[in-house]
Amino acid sequence: MHMVSDTARTEVEGGESLREIRLRIPARAEYVVLCRLAMTGLAQVRSLPEDTVADLKLALTEAVSNSVRHAYAAHGAGHVDIRYELRPDRIGVEVVDDGAGFDPDEAPAFEGDDLVEGGLGIAIIRTIVDELEIDSKPGVRGSRLRFVKRLPS
């Protein structure tokens, strides 16, 4: 049985409004759409511009897909935790898994003229967001990727 759990909360932190959503999904490709739907719902709270929402959904898809495709490839089933934070001036997303680690500085690779996977998802995220933190190492279990996009006031 696969379970998707979520919690949502709204609070004032240091005088600043914070809306937070947490999801835990099975590490399977068909669940990535749920992550995108949560982002869409959170973006509607602030009526964000469509291009900003599209960028955020792309960065989110790349981050979660990395965990789904790579973290548990050798170990079978697992889960991915996603935390969304909406603040007045920014939106932050954290994606965490306890699968196989990776080299966050790995550059996209080419075979002849064809681009092969490897660092491309991270490169895409870097071009979209304003802040990016990655805690992962090859051969070490668990990865954490967090990005922040500043929002217009």
N, C-alpha and C positions, 0 to 999 in steps of 0.2 A: 504494500500500500504506500502510495506517495502522498505526502502531506505538504500543503502550502500553508504556512502560517504568516500572519501579519499582525502588527500592532501599529496603532497611530496615536499620536498625542500632540496636543498643542499646549504651550506654556509660555510664560514670560521668563526669560533668563537674563538677568542683569538689565532689566528694562527693555529687552529686545524680544520681540515675538519669535517663537521657534515652533515650526511644525515639523514633526518627524514621523516617518513611516519606516517600519522594519519588515522585511520579507525574508523567509527562509524557503528556498526552493530546492527540489531535487536537481542535481547537476545533469540535466537533460535539455536538449535544444528546444523542445516544445514549450518549456517553461519561460524562456526568454521573453516571450510576448507579454507575460504577466508583469515583468519588470518594466517594460515599456508602457503598459497601461497605468501602472502606479505613477510613473513619471508624468504621463499626460494628465492624470487627475491632480497631481500636486501643482503642475504648471497652471492649471485652471484657477487655482486659488489666487494667483497673482496676475492672471490674464497676460501671460508672457507672449511676446511676439512669436509667430509661427516658425520663423527661421531659427530662433533661439531654442524652441522646443525640439525642432528637428535635429539641431546640433547635439542637444543634450541626450536625445534618444539614441543617436548614432554612437556617441561616446559610451553611453550605458550599455548598448548592445555589444560593442567591442569588448568592454571590460568583463561583462558577464559571460560572453561567448568564450573568452580566453579561459575562464575557470571551467566552463562546461566542457570545452574541447580538450584541454590539456591537463588540468589538475588531477583528474581521476582516470586518465587513459590506461595506466598500468595497474590501477587498484580497484577498478569497478565503480560501484555506486558511491555517491557522496552527496553533499549538499553545498549550496552557496548562500551566504547571508548578504543581503543588500540593505543598506541603511541610507535613507534620503533625509536631508535636512534642508528645510526652506526657511531662510531668514530674510529680513527686509532687503538686504543688499546682495545676497548670494544664495546659490543652491549648491549643496555639497552631496556627493554620493560616495559611499564606501562599499566595496565589494570584497568579501573575505571568503576564502575556502581553506580547507586543511589538506589539500591534495599536494601533488608534486610542485616544487618551486620552479622558477624560471629565471633567466637572466634579463632583467628589465632594460638593459642597455644593448641587447641584441638588435642589430640593424636588419632591416628587410633584406632578404637574400634573393638573388636571381639565378636561374638556371638558363643559360643562353639569354634570350630576350624576355623570358617569362619570369614574372614575379612569383616567388613561392612564399608561403606563410612563414612567419618568423620575425617578430618585431613590428609587423605592419599595423596590427591593431593598436599597439602602444603609440606608434607614430601618428596614427589618425587621432587618437585621444589627445595627444600633445598639441596638435594644431587647433583643436576645438576649445579646450579649457584654458582657464587662467592659472590654475595651480594643479599640480599633479604630484602625488606621493606614491611610491611603490616600495613595499617591503616584501622582497622575495629573493631567494637564492637557489640556483640549481642544486639538487640533491638534498635540500632542506624542505621538510613538509610545511605547508601553509604559505599562503600569499595574501597580501592585503594591498588593494589599490584604492586610493582615494583621490577624487578630483573635485575642484570647485570652479564654478562659473559665476563671475560677478554679474549682477543684474542691474539694468537701468533703473534709476530711481523715479 
